[in-house]
């Protein structure tokens, strides 16, 4: 006999899973809820960073920024090996199968928490203290567990259900940091303690919502881990290229042209990052929706899903990008003031718009490739971008500074977008019988596991 809590979970999960992912009305609703959820995440993170920058000494804020950057990189490794496979596999499971998969993914996250936690403990001890490193490791593990649960819900179109937990985590984080700042007790350690506490609270909320079920059968865990490795290894390799495509450019700029050049680049990047909530939201929608469409209706259906969300995102972002291209100086003045030293960077901002437009195309196709389990092709496209960065962008940056970085970045992203489009054209549609056979086999395996 089901408890009231189980019935509540089932009703909510059934409502999410029963939505036709190809239905324009339900797709639009999911887009709105996904955007609202990503808005909460971005608002909380942005507010927290502004409060820390204003409250901490420059050196202390530098320590926080270094450790946060390390945590974000480690999060990308867990995302490749757990979050991405969860989004693909969870999209085709029923609600009971999703609960079991969510429990298994939490256990895999716990397993990864040891090596990843040791890495961030080492980084924290290197730049501050062992205590700081330990707090970072706790915050890292709690944040990854929360992300695992929210992505499990999103794999069934549950963006609306993710709102309460994300509000607890990200808005709660910002509220507590504000309280500590007003009280004059905000430090690097208390900031990471707040992140750990609010992420842990969100884990409780979202665990109640989804009801993960845990299995302690080593053979099943190893089988799922092997499947996730096969599915996510190329995403992992692609994420590792970020060391060159992001950090490499910044360090080349600072080495040859000083911190002022990096500051100007980051000032322009802040204008472009205002579009990030939309693109992150788009990625979270495409992967599970296209994965389910591919399994049930084939490649054309998956392409249609990706195209629809890509055009929707592009249509929303286009007016903002057009404003930046037509009125770049005005855009800079609005954010930094008329007397800002960044006022003369209008042409560089225009180049940044082209950079981001090419990146958007690459992101849409990359999400589609990941959804149809062709992540190796995504890695090939990212390698093409990395090669362009090494051969073109880094030398131009070393010689011409910010202008060289903008020119080289545009070329590299255009190369990546072209490579992604080439990869998607090379895919042949498997016979529909293979889709049906695969789905039947996986459903049968899920029933046996029950």
C-alpha positions in Angstrom: 0.0 0.0 0.0 1.4 3.4 -1.0 2.0 6.0 1.6 0.6 9.6 0.9 4.2 10.7 0.3 4.7 8.0 -2.3 1.4 8.9 -4.0 2.4 12.5 -4.1 5.7 11.6 -5.7 4.0 9.3 -8.2 1.4 11.9 -9.2 4.1 14.6 -9.8 6.4 12.3 -11.6 3.6 10.9 -13.8 2.6 14.4 -14.6 6.1 15.2 -15.7 6.7 12.0 -17.6 3.3 12.0 -19.4 3.9 15.3 -21.1 4.4 14.8 -24.8 7.9 16.1 -25.4 7.1 16.9 -29.0 3.9 18.9 -28.0 4.5 22.6 -28.7 2.4 23.7 -25.7 4.1 21.4 -23.2 7.5 22.2 -24.7 6.8 26.0 -24.2 5.7 25.5 -20.7 8.8 23.5 -19.9 10.9 26.2 -21.5 9.3 28.8 -19.2 9.8 26.8 -16.1 13.3 25.9 -17.1 14.1 29.5 -17.6 12.6 30.5 -14.3 14.6 27.8 -12.6 17.9 28.8 -14.3 17.0 32.4 -13.4 16.9 31.5 -9.7 20.3 29.7 -10.0 22.0 32.6 -11.8 20.5 35.2 -9.5 21.6 33.4 -6.4 25.1 32.8 -7.7 25.5 36.3 -9.1 24.3 37.9 -5.8 26.6 35.8 -3.8 29.6 36.7 -5.8 28.8 40.4 -5.7 28.4 40.4 -2.0 31.7 38.5 -1.5 33.5 40.9 -3.8 32.3 43.9 -1.8 32.8 42.4 1.6 36.1 40.5 1.4 39.5 42.0 1.0 40.9 41.6 -2.5 43.3 38.8 -1.4 40.5 36.9 0.4 38.2 37.2 -2.6 41.0 36.0 -4.8 41.3 32.9 -2.7 37.5 32.3 -2.9 37.6 32.8 -6.7 40.5 30.4 -7.2 38.8 27.6 -5.1 35.4 28.2 -6.8 37.0 27.9 -10.2 38.6 24.6 -9.1 35.3 23.4 -7.8 33.5 24.3 -11.1 36.1 22.3 -13.1 35.7 19.3 -10.8 31.9 19.6 -11.2 32.4 19.3 -14.9 34.1 16.0 -14.4 31.3 14.6 -12.3 28.8 16.0 -14.8 30.4 14.1 -17.7 30.4 10.8 -15.8 27.1 11.0 -13.9 24.9 14.0 -14.9 25.0 13.6 -18.6 24.4 9.8 -18.6 21.6 10.3 -16.1 19.9 12.8 -18.4 20.1 10.4 -21.3 19.2 7.2 -19.5 16.6 8.8 -17.2 14.7 10.3 -20.1 13.4 6.8 -21.3 12.7 5.3 -17.9 9.4 5.1 -16.0 9.1 6.8 -12.7 10.2 3.7 -10.7 13.2 3.2 -12.9 14.1 6.9 -12.5 14.0 6.6 -8.7 16.4 3.6 -8.9 18.7 5.4 -11.3 18.7 8.5 -9.1 19.8 6.4 -6.1 22.5 4.7 -8.2 23.7 8.1 -9.4 23.9 9.4 -5.9 26.1 6.4 -4.9 28.3 7.0 -7.9 28.6 10.6 -6.9 29.6 9.5 -3.4 32.3 7.3 -5.0 33.6 10.3 -7.0 33.5 12.5 -4.0 36.7 10.9 -2.6 39.1 11.7 -5.4 37.5 15.0 -6.3 37.3 16.0 -2.6 40.9 15.2 -2.1 41.8 17.4 -5.1 39.9 20.4 -3.7 41.3 19.8 -0.2 44.8 19.9 -1.6 43.9 23.2 -3.5 42.4 24.7 -0.4 45.3 23.8 1.8 47.7 25.2 -0.9 46.1 28.7 -1.1 44.7 29.1 2.5 44.3 26.3 5.0 43.4 22.6 5.5 40.1 23.7 7.1 39.2 25.8 4.0 39.9 22.8 1.8 37.7 20.5 4.0 34.8 23.0 3.8 35.3 23.2 0.0 35.1 19.4 -0.2 31.9 19.2 1.8 30.4 22.0 -0.4 31.5 20.2 -3.5 30.0 16.9 -2.5 26.7 18.5 -1.4 26.4 20.6 -4.5 27.0 17.5 -6.8 24.4 15.5 -4.9 21.9 18.3 -5.3 22.7 18.7 -9.0 22.2 14.9 -9.5 18.7 15.0 -8.0 17.6 18.1 -9.9 18.8 16.6 -13.2 17.0 13.4 -12.5 13.8 15.4 -12.2 14.6 17.4 -15.3 15.1 14.2 -17.3 11.4 13.7 -17.0 10.6 17.3 -17.8 10.4 18.3 -14.1 11.9 21.8 -14.3 9.0 23.2 -12.2 9.6 20.6 -9.5 13.2 21.6 -9.3 12.3 25.2 -8.3 11.8 24.7 -4.5 15.1 22.9 -4.0 17.0 25.4 -6.2 15.4 28.3 -4.3 16.6 26.8 -1.0 20.1 26.2 -2.4 20.8 29.4 -4.4 18.5 32.1 -3.0 19.1 30.7 0.5 22.8 30.9 -0.1 22.6 34.5 -1.2 20.4 35.4 1.8 22.7 33.8 4.3 25.8 35.4 2.8 24.0 38.8 3.0 23.3 38.2 6.7 26.9 37.3 7.4 28.1 40.4 5.4 25.8 42.7 7.4 27.0 41.1 10.7 30.6 41.6 9.7 31.5 37.9 9.9 31.7 36.9 6.2 34.9 35.1 5.4 36.1 32.6 2.8 35.4 29.8 5.3 31.9 31.0 6.3 31.0 31.4 2.6 31.9 27.8 1.8 30.1 26.7 4.9 27.0 28.4 3.7 27.3 26.8 0.3 27.6 23.4 1.9 24.6 24.0 4.2 22.2 25.3 1.6 23.1 22.6 -0.9 22.6 20.0 1.8 19.2 21.5 2.7 18.2 21.4 -1.0 19.3 17.7 -1.2 16.8 16.9 1.5 14.0 18.8 -0.3 14.7 17.2 -3.7 15.2 13.7 -2.2 11.7 13.9 -0.6 10.4 14.9 -4.0 11.9 12.2 -6.1 12.4 9.4 -3.6 15.6 7.9 -4.8 15.9 4.2 -4.2 19.3 2.7 -3.4 20.7 -0.7 -4.4 23.7 -2.2 -2.7 24.4 -4.9 -5.3 28.0 -4.4 -6.4 27.4 -6.1 -9.8 24.5 -3.7 -10.7 26.5 -0.7 -9.6 29.5 -1.8 -11.6 27.3 -2.4 -14.6 25.8 1.1 -14.4 29.2 2.6 -13.8 30.6 0.8 -16.9 27.6 2.0 -19.0 28.0 5.6 -17.7 31.8 5.5 -18.5 31.1 4.3 -22.1 28.5 7.0 -22.5 30.3 9.9 -20.8 34.0 9.3 -21.4 34.1 11.5 -24.5 32.2 14.2 -22.7 34.9 14.0 -20.0 37.6 14.3 -22.6 35.9 17.3 -24.1 35.6 19.0 -20.7 39.3 18.5 -20.2 40.0 20.7 -23.3 38.7 23.6 -21.2 42.2 23.8 -19.7 43.4 25.1 -23.1 40.3 26.8 -24.5 39.6 29.0 -21.5 42.5 29.0 -19.0 45.1 29.0 -21.8 43.8 32.1 -23.4 43.6 34.1 -20.2 47.1 33.1 -19.0 48.6 33.9 -22.4 46.9 37.4 -22.3 48.2 38.1 -18.8 51.7 36.8 -19.5 52.3 39.0 -22.6 50.1 42.0 -21.9 49.4 42.2 -18.2 46.4 42.0 -15.9 44.8 45.2 -17.5 44.2 43.3 -20.7 42.6 40.4 -18.8 40.4 43.0 -17.0 39.2 44.4 -20.2 38.4 41.0 -21.6 36.5 40.1 -18.4 34.6 43.3 -18.6 33.4 42.4 -22.1 32.7 38.9 -21.0 30.3 40.1 -18.3 28.1 41.7 -20.9 28.0 38.4 -22.9 27.4 36.3 -19.8 24.0 37.9 -19.4 22.9 35.4 -22.0 24.2 32.4 -20.1 21.0 31.6 -18.3 19.2 31.1 -21.6 21.9 28.8 -23.1 22.2 26.8 -19.9 18.4 26.4 -19.8 18.4 25.3 -23.5 21.1 22.6 -22.9 19.1 21.3 -19.9 16.0 21.0 -22.1 17.5 19.5 -25.3 19.5 16.5 -23.9 16.6 14.6 -22.2 13.9 15.6 -24.7 16.0 14.7 -27.7 17.2 11.5 -26.1 13.7 10.3 -25.6 12.6 11.4 -29.1 15.6 9.6 -30.6 14.8 6.3 -28.8 11.1 6.4 -29.7 10.9 8.1 -33.1 14.4 8.2 -34.6 17.0 10.8 -35.6 14.7 13.2 -37.4 12.6 13.6 -34.3 15.6 14.3 -32.2 16.9 16.9 -34.7 13.5 18.5 -34.6 13.6 18.8 -30.8 17.1 20.3 -30.9 16.2 22.7 -33.7 13.0 23.9 -31.9 14.8 24.7 -28.7 17.8 26.2 -30.5 15.6 28.5 -32.5 13.6 29.5 -29.5 16.8 30.4 -27.6 18.2 32.2 -30.5 15.0 34.2 -31.0 15.1 35.4 -27.4 18.8 36.2 -27.4 18.8 37.9 -30.9 17.4 41.3 -29.8 20.0 41.6 -27.0 22.9 40.6 -29.4 21.6 43.0 -32.0 21.6 45.8 -29.4 25.2 45.0 -28.5 26.2 45.1 -32.2 24.4 48.3 -33.1 25.1 50.2 -29.8 28.2 48.7 -28.3 29.4 51.8 -26.6 26.0 52.5 -25.1 25.9 49.0 -23.8 29.3 49.4 -22.1 28.2 52.8 -20.6 25.0 51.2 -19.2 27.0 48.6 -17.3 30.1 50.5 -16.3 29.3 54.2 -16.6 30.0 56.8 -19.2 33.5 57.5 -17.8 34.5 53.9 -17.9 37.9 53.0 -19.2 36.1 50.2 -21.2 34.3 52.7 -23.4 36.6 52.3 -26.3 36.0 48.5 -26.7 33.0 48.7 -29.0 34.5 46.8 -31.9 35.8 44.1 -29.6 32.3 43.8 -28.2 30.9 43.3 -31.7 33.5 40.5 -32.2 32.4 38.9 -29.0 28.8 38.8 -30.2 30.0 36.8 -33.3 32.0 34.6 -30.9 28.9 33.8 -28.8 26.6 33.3 -31.9 29.0 30.7 -33.2 29.2 29.1 -29.7 25.4 29.0 -29.6 25.3 26.9 -32.8 27.9 24.6 -31.5 26.0 24.2 -28.2 22.8 23.2 -29.9 24.4 20.6 -32.1 26.6 19.4 -29.2 23.6 18.8 -27.0 21.9 16.9 -29.9 25.0 14.7 -30.4 25.1 14.0 -26.6 21.4 13.1 -26.6 21.8 10.6 -29.4 24.9 9.1 -27.7 27.4 10.4 -30.2 29.5 12.2 -27.6 32.7 11.1 -29.4 31.7 13.2 -32.3 31.3 16.2 -29.9 34.8 15.5 -28.6 36.2 15.6 -32.2 34.6 19.0 -32.8 36.0 20.3 -29.5 39.4 19.0 -30.5 39.1 21.1 -33.7 38.4 24.2 -31.6 41.3 23.4 -29.4 43.6 23.0 -32.4 42.4 26.4 -33.7 43.0 28.0 -30.3 46.6 26.6 -30.2 47.5 27.4 -33.8 45.6 30.7 -34.3 44.2 32.3 -31.1 47.1 31.9 -28.7 49.7 33.3 -31.2 47.4 36.2 -32.1 46.8 36.9 -28.4 50.5 36.9 -27.6 51.2 39.4 -30.5 48.1 41.6 -30.5 46.7 41.3 -27.0 42.9 41.6 -26.6 42.4 42.3 -30.3 44.2 39.1 -31.2 42.3 37.1 -28.6 38.9 38.4 -30.0 39.9 37.6 -33.6 41.4 34.2 -32.7 38.4 33.4 -30.5 35.9 34.1 -33.3 37.9 32.0 -35.7 38.2 29.1 -33.3 34.5 29.1 -32.4 33.5 29.3 -36.1 35.8 26.3 -36.7 34.1 24.5 -33.8 30.6 25.3 -35.1 31.5 24.1 -38.6 33.0 20.9 -37.1 29.8 20.2 -35.1 27.6 20.7 -38.2 29.9 18.4 -40.2 29.6 15.7 -37.4 25.7 15.8 -37.4 25.6 15.4 -41.2 27.8 12.3 -41.0 25.3 10.4 -38.9 23.2 7.7 -40.5 19.7 6.9 -39.2 19.6 3.4 -37.7 16.5 1.3 -38.7 13.6 2.0 -36.5 13.5 -1.6 -35.4 16.9 -1.1 -33.7 15.3 1.7 -31.6 12.4 -0.4 -30.7 14.6 -3.4 -29.8 16.9 -1.3 -27.7 14.0 0.3 -25.8 12.4 -3.1 -25.2 15.6 -4.5 -23.9 16.2 -1.7 -21.5 12.6 -1.8 -20.2 12.9 -5.5 -19.7 16.2 -5.0 -17.8 14.5 -2.4 -15.6 11.7 -4.7 -14.7 14.2 -7.4 -13.8 16.1 -5.0 -11.6 12.8 -4.2 -9.8 
